[in-house]
Amino acid sequence: MKLKSTLLLLAFASASVFAQQQGVSKTEITIGTIQDLSGPLAGYGKAVRNGMQLRIDELNEQGSLHGRKLKLITEDSGYDPKRAVLAAQKLVNQDKIFIMAGHIGTAQNNAAMPVQFEKNIVNFFPVTAAREMYEPFNRLKYAIFATYYDQMRAAVPALVKEKKITKVCSIYQDDEFGLEVFRGGEAGLKSINMEFTEKTTFKRGATDFSSQVARMKSAGCELVVLGTIIRETVGTIGESRKTGFNPLFIGSSAAYTDLIHKLGGKAMDGMYATMTVPHPYLDEASKPISFWANKYKTKFNEDPTVFSVYGYLILDNFIKAAQKAGPNLTTDSFVAAMDTMTFSTDFFGGPEATFSKTKHLGSNRSRLAQIQDGRWKVISDYYKID
């Protein structure tokens, strides 16, 4: 009788854990993500979602995570912070997600995080490299990408020295994202006793960059730091080439995408961008990357992009941390596991990422790539910065 009572108590305690932990049942873990599926970054958002889904399908087909399958629920923000808040409210309060993973966009994450944190929901590896993704410190914030600030802080002075540049300018989106790129470039220049010769901004969604290009051309800029993403990158460089203005251009990882050379054509050759993992071309020399890229194309009937890789790795790392957290998965057990995690270099070539109770950014290292003959080529090792 005593044994039966003990077993009943244990069963009740186990049931209580599941009842208390949102998004975790005996058979399933519910993951939420907010992507741009209809706005200016839809090309990125769809790729991130597909990469995440590929890794989830692999796990669910091959086994489980302590007996649980993974379920992904995606909401569309249209790259609008207000819509991101509504999406977060739905995922957190209606869909009852366990974790928010791979949410795309700086302003969008900043808007949505308070909704999540009110319900003790971790913001896991958002697809933005802004410092706000781990600062100020919050136990529920985890970021893995080298920040835009650190990317520019390392790459700009290195390129200035290598090319013997004397005049550096910047064009950047007038929001949190663009400012991070600009401030990183500014800090990098300061480290070599330089400052921007000219700086100019544009509003999110802008399509005409003629006045900004004219200002930079008039200033005699030799290197332009781009706080731009897709259309703005192509528009700025295209307008510059058209007017005979041919400085070097360097963008952040936000502009490291095959869409630049696909949309902009030959005019994009020579552009630099900071990055961590290489674009997964189907004929990539690395056999593991080529195999993965072709598996992705078979599943989704489209070529993968570097954002597909981001989505895949975000879920792969979640699986590793949740596995370590053990069968009684809660926010607290997941946080405890994450605060001891080291993610080794993967077959895509990303840098090692380490976390602790006081360190919630996995890595601050990035390297440089350049568009050569319509294709991204990695041209540097990882920069070492303080």
Rosetta blueprint (number, residue, H / E / L):
1 M L
2 K H
3 L H
4 K H
5 S H
6 T H
7 L H
8 L H
9 L H
10 L H
11 A H
12 F H
13 A H
14 S H
15 A H
16 S H
17 V H
18 F H
19 A H
20 Q H
21 Q L
22 Q L
23 G L
24 V E
25 S L
26 K L
27 T L
28 E E
29 I E
30 T E
31 I E
32 G E
33 T E
34 I E
35 Q E
36 D L
37 L L
38 S L
39 G L
40 P L
41 L L
42 A H
43 G H
44 Y H
45 G H
46 K H
47 A H
48 V H
49 R H
50 N H
51 G H
52 M H
53 Q H
54 L H
55 R H
56 I H
57 D H
58 E H
59 L H
60 N H
61 E H
62 Q H
63 G L
64 S L
65 L E
66 H L
67 G L
68 R E
69 K E
70 L E
71 K E
72 L E
73 I E
74 T E
75 E E
76 D E
77 S L
78 G L
79 Y L
80 D L
81 P H
82 K H
83 R H
84 A H
85 V H
86 L H
87 A H
88 A H
89 Q H
90 K H
91 L H
92 V H
93 N H
94 Q H
95 D L
96 K L
97 I L
98 F L
99 I E
100 M E
101 A E
102 G L
103 H L
104 I E
105 G L
106 T H
107 A H
108 Q H
109 N H
110 N H
111 A H
112 A H
113 M H
114 P H
115 V H
116 Q H
117 F H
118 E H
119 K L
120 N L
121 I L
122 V E
123 N E
124 F E
125 F L
126 P L
127 V E
128 T L
129 A L
130 A L
131 R H
132 E H
133 M H
134 Y L
135 E L
136 P L
137 F L
138 N L
139 R L
140 L L
141 K E
142 Y E
143 A E
144 I L
145 F L
146 A L
147 T L
148 Y H
149 Y H
150 D H
151 Q H
152 M H
153 R H
154 A H
155 A H
156 V H
157 P H
158 A H
159 L H
160 V H
161 K H
162 E H
163 K H
164 K L
165 I L
166 T L
167 K L
168 V E
169 C E
170 S E
171 I E
172 Y E
173 Q E
174 D L
175 D L
176 E H
177 F H
178 G H
179 L H
180 E H
181 V H
182 F H
183 R H
184 G H
185 G H
186 E H
187 A H
188 G H
189 L H
190 K H
191 S L
192 I L
193 N L
194 M L
195 E L
196 F L
197 T L
198 E E
199 K E
200 T E
201 T E
202 F E
203 K L
204 R L
205 G L
206 A L
207 T L
208 D L
209 F L
210 S H
211 S H
212 Q H
213 V H
214 A H
215 R H
216 M H
217 K H
218 S H
219 A L
220 G L
221 C L
222 E L
223 L E
224 V E
225 V E
226 L E
227 G E
228 T L
229 I L
230 I L
231 R H
232 E H
233 T H
234 V H
235 G H
236 T H
237 I H
238 G H
239 E H
240 S H
241 R H
242 K H
243 T L
244 G L
245 F L
246 N L
247 P L
248 L E
249 F E
250 I E
251 G E
252 S L
253 S H
254 A H
255 A H
256 Y L
257 T L
258 D H
259 L H
260 I H
261 H H
262 K H
263 L H
264 G H
265 G H
266 K H
267 A H
268 M H
269 D L
270 G L
271 M L
272 Y E
273 A E
274 T E
275 M E
276 T L
277 V L
278 P L
279 H L
280 P L
281 Y L
282 L L
283 D L
284 E L
285 A L
286 S L
287 K H
288 P H
289 I H
290 S H
291 F H
292 W H
293 A H
294 N H
295 K H
296 Y H
297 K H
298 T H
299 K H
300 F H
301 N L
302 E L
303 D L
304 P L
305 T L
306 V H
307 F H
308 S H
309 V H
310 Y H
311 G H
312 Y H
313 L H
314 I H
315 L H
316 D H
317 N H
318 F H
319 I H
320 K H
321 A H
322 A H
323 Q H
324 K H
325 A H
326 G L
327 P L
328 N L
329 L L
330 T L
331 T H
332 D H
333 S H
334 F H
335 V H
336 A H
337 A H
338 M H
339 D L
340 T L
341 M L
342 T E
343 F E
344 S L
345 T L
346 D L
347 F L
348 F L
349 G L
350 G L
351 P L
352 E L
353 A E
354 T E
355 F L
356 S L
357 K L
358 T L
359 K L
360 H L
361 L E
362 G L
363 S L
364 N L
365 R L
366 S L
367 R E
368 L E
369 A E
370 Q E
371 I E
372 Q L
373 D L
374 G L
375 R L
376 W E
377 K E
378 V E
379 I L
380 S L
381 D L
382 Y L
383 Y L
384 K L
385 I L
386 D L
